[in-house]
Amino acid sequence: MTALVLARHNDGIEVAVEDVSIRGAKLTGAFTLDVGERIQIVFPTDARRVTAEVVRVESRDMSTDCAVVRFVAPGDDTRESIRLAMDHAG
C-alpha cells in the first residue's frame, strides 16, 4: 500500500507503507525526515490527514529512507482512518 506524506511544506511525497498498526507505521520512500518531526499521512483508503511523529529513520540506500512513526493523539476519526488502512494492508 502507498500513502502520501506531507512534511516541511511539501506538496506530498508518495511512500510505501510497509507496516501499519493502531499506534504507528513504517514508511519507505525518497524523503528526508528527522526524528521528532511531525508529519501528516494521507492513506489511500481515506482522505483525512493523520498526524504522526517520526521516532526512527534509517537509510536504505542513496535515495531511499525508512521511517518509523507513531500516531499523535488519534481521535475517533483518526482511529477510523488507521483501521481502514490496516484492513487495506492486511
Buried (B, 14 or more C-beta within 10 A) or exposed (E): BEBBBBBEEEEEBEBEBEEBEEEBBBBBBEBEBEEEBEBBBBBBBBEBBBBBBBEEBEEEEEEBBBBBBBBBEBEEEBEBBBBBBBEBBE
